[in-house]
Amino acid sequence: MFRHVNVLQQVVRRSICSSVRRSLENKVPKNQKLFQEDNGMPVHLKGGASDALLYRATMVLTVVGAGYVVYELVTAAFPKKSG
């Protein structure tokens, strides 16, 4: 049992230590420049078409949800009379 744990520890340690470090590009300055630019757009739409699509989808779901809540409240306030 302990032998298996020791082997597992060695494998994990070996895979972590021997992994090659990838050099990743720092995108923060580019994004800061994009979002701090004064072009009259709201910050939640400066990300492009995907941000606009997500914003519109969120607004549609919010309006539909609010409408459904009002419908359910009206239905609960005026129940149907049986008979």
Protein Blocks (a to p, Z undefined) as FASTA:
>chain_A
ZZmmmmmmmmmmmmmmmpccdddddfklmmmmmmmpcghpafklmnojklmmmmmmmmmm
mmmmmmmmmmmmmmmmmccdeZZ
